[in-house]
Amino acid sequence: MHPLRFESVRANGVNRHHYMPGERPAVTRHWPGLFQGWPEGPTPFTEYAVNNNNLEEVAVYVGLIWRLTEGLARYALPAYYRDEAGQSLQQTPVLVDWEYEVDPGELTAASRDKGFVPGCSTHGFRPGLAGWRAEDAERAGLFHLATPYDLVRTLHAVLLDASSEIAVFAVAPGPARHAALVTDLRGADRPSLTDVIKGPEVFVDLTIGSDVGNHDSIMVASHVDLQARIDALSADYERRIIAYEEQAGSLIDTAAFLRAMPGLCGVALRDR
């Protein structure tokens, strides 16, 4: 059985559910073609942000996060790579002053979770829009995720370093709620998850460790107890992983790999 298990704790009125695979990834038997050359056209990376370092577990993360936040409006706050995310998503970010931080080198939920920290960026964003100010270069950026493939495109932007992080705010739909979220992420006072998420809304932090010593994690937070829902999704992905691993070695080419991935991911990323 594949241990896709979350540990849960409640503090300050918020339920936090932590998945930390450590040295044992969610998928342990891989398609051999990930370590070979790929033809022109759709590839594991273009379609699922999967490469020969960040393997098929990334597709599991994308599907799990999307299904867990179903029915809510999703906004991504990528750590540091704001400008690259804007280019990948073809969106101008809504600028905010705070982003979320998880330390990928720590091995416990308590030591990894640093909470909200001042936003920063790679300073390269030049949209040529009226009103853009040089001092905005240090701010973080919030992006709308309309489809699960938008989450993949955000991963395309951040998978550039020893570790990568995306915070997803899944909130009630509508412009008023979006405006309130932006307000909470601006200003001099450090936000807290207790105040930023409301009622049944969901916050998810996805951290991916690429270099040795950095580790993946998913942290889910909500005022409601999501344990039963997370357990059901985890059990479903354990079944999907087993089914995928049984065929991974026999996938003959990239096209066959891409045909197998929706069964692992659990969502249709985009219309082909």
N, C-alpha and C positions, 0 to 999 in steps of 0.2 A: 504494500500500500504506500502511496506517495503522501508524505506528511505536509499537506497544504493546510496547516493549522494556524489559527489565530489565538493569541492570548489576550484576555480582556481585563480591563481595570476601569473603575469609575472614580473620577475626581472632579471636584468643583462643578458638579452637575452634568458632566460630560462623560459618556461612555467612550473609551478608546479601545480599539481592537488592533493588535499588532501581529503582523506576519513577518518573521525573520528567518529565512531559510539557512543562514550561515553558510557553511561549506557544501550543503546539500541542496542543489537547485530543484525547482519543481519538476523539470524534465531532465531525465538522466540518460536517456538513449536518444541520440540525435541523428538527423539526416546527414550522411557522410558528405553530401554535396555542399554543405555549409562551409567546408574547409577546402573547397575547390573553386575553380573559376566559374563565373556565371555568364550566360549569354546576354546580349543586348535585350532590352525590354524590361518587363516587370521582373523584379528580383525579390528575394526574401526581405531585403532592407527597404526597398521602395514601398512594398506592400504591407509589411508588418514591423518594420524597424528591427528585424532580426539579422544578425551578422555572425561572424565566426567567433565573436567574443561574448556578445549579448545574445544568447541563443533563444530557442523556442519559448522559453519561459516568458519572454517579453510579450508574446502574443497572448499568453495566459493572463498576464497582468492587464493588458488592454481590455480583453473581454470581461474579466472580473470587475474592473472598475466601472465599465460602461453599464453592465447589468446591475451592479449594486446601486447606481445612481439613476436608475430608470424613473422617468416621470418628472424629473427635475431639470432645471436649466443649469448647464454646466459651464464653468469658467475656469480656465487654466492660468496658473501663475508659475511660469517656468523660472527656476532659479538661475540668475546671472545671464543666461542667453536670451534675453528679451528681444534683442534686435534680430537675431537669427530666427527666432520663433515668428516674429512679424513677417519676415521674408518667406518662411516656409508656409505659413498660414495665409499669406497675402492679406494681412490685417494690420491696421494701425493700432498699437496697444492703447488701452486706457491706462494712463500712468497712475501708479500708487506708490506710497512711501514705504510699505512693508512687504516682505516676503517670508515664506516659511523655511525653516532650516532643520534638517536632520543630519547628524554627523555619521557618514557612512563607515567610519572606522571604528565606531563603538559597537559593542556586542549585546547591550541590553536596551530594552525599550526606554527606560528612564534616562540612561546616559546618552542615547542617540537624539532624543527629542529636545531641541533647543527652542522651539516655539517661534514666534514672529521676531524677525531681525530686520534692521534697516535694509531696504532694497538697494540693489546695485545692478550694473549691466556692463556689457562689453564696450559701450560707448560708441558703437559704430552706426547707430540708426540715423539715417538722413532722409526722412520722407519728403522733404521739400514742401512741407505744409505750412501755411500761415500760422503764426502763433507758437511754432516750435522754439524752445529756448535751450540754450547751452546747458543750463543747470538741470534740465530734465534728464541729462545723460546718466545721472546716478540713480534714477528711480526705476522701480520694477514695473512690469507690464502685465495687464490682465487681458486675456483673450477668450472669446466665445468659442465653445466647442459645439458645433452643430451636428457632427457625425462622429462615430468612433474613429474614422480615418483622420479627423482633425487631431485626435489624441496621438495617433501615429505620426502625423506631420510635426507635432510639437516635439515628440521624441527624436525625430530627424534633426531638430535644431539643437537639442541639449546633449545628445550622445557624442560629445566631442572631447571629453575630459576623463580624468581618473574616476569621477563619479558624476551622476546626473540626477536632477530632482525636478519634479513637477508637482505642484499642489493643485488640487481640483476642488473647487467650491461648487457643490450641487445644491442649488437654492430654488426657492419658489419661482416659477416663471413670471416674467413681466418686467417692464422698464423700471417700475418703482422699486422693486426688490433689488434689481441690478444697481440702481443708483445708491441704495442704502449700503450694499456691499462695498461699493467703491468708497463711500464715505468712511466706513469702518476701517478701510485699509489705507486711509490718508491721515495726515496730521501728526502731531508731535507725540501723542500718547500711544504706547505700545498696545496693539490689539490683543485680545485673548480669544481662543476658540469658544469659550463659554458665551461670549457676547456676539461673535461674528456669525455663528450658525444659529439658526432659530428652529425650535420645534423639531419636526422630523427631517430637517435638512441634513446633508451629509458632507463631511470634509474628508478628502483622501489625499495623503501624501505618498507619492511613488518615488522611491530612491533606488537607483541602480548603480551598483559598484562595478566598475570596469577593471581597474587595476588591482593587483594583489593587495590585500589588507583592507579593501573596501567591500561592503556587502549590501545586497539588495534588501529592501524592506517595503512593506505597505502598512501605513497607519490609517485607520478609519476612525472618525470621530462623529458622534451625533448625540443629541440630548435623549433620543430614544434608544432602547436596547436593540441592537442589530444582530445579536449573537445567533439567533435561530436562522435569520436570513443568510448570514455569512456562512454558517455551518452547511446550509443546503447548497449554496454555491460552491463551497470548497469540495463537498462530496461529489457534485456534478463534475468539477474540473479534475478530480482524481480519476473518475471514470473516463473522461476525455483524454487525459494524459496516457492512461493505460492503453486505450484504443489507438492513440497516435503512435506510441512507442512500438506497438506490435507491427506497424507497417513502415516505420521510419527507414529501416535498413533496405527496404525493397523499392523505395521511391526512385524511379529511374532518372529523373531529370528535374529541372527547376519547375517546369509546368506541373509535373506530378506533385511536387512539394506544395505548390501554391493551391492546388486542388484539395490537398489534405488539410490545409491550415484552418479553414472555417470550422471544421469539426473540432479542432483544438481550441481555437479562439472563442467559439461560442456565440459570436455575433458576425453579421455581414458588415464588413468595414466600409464597402462602397459598391455601387453598381458597376459591373464590368462591361 
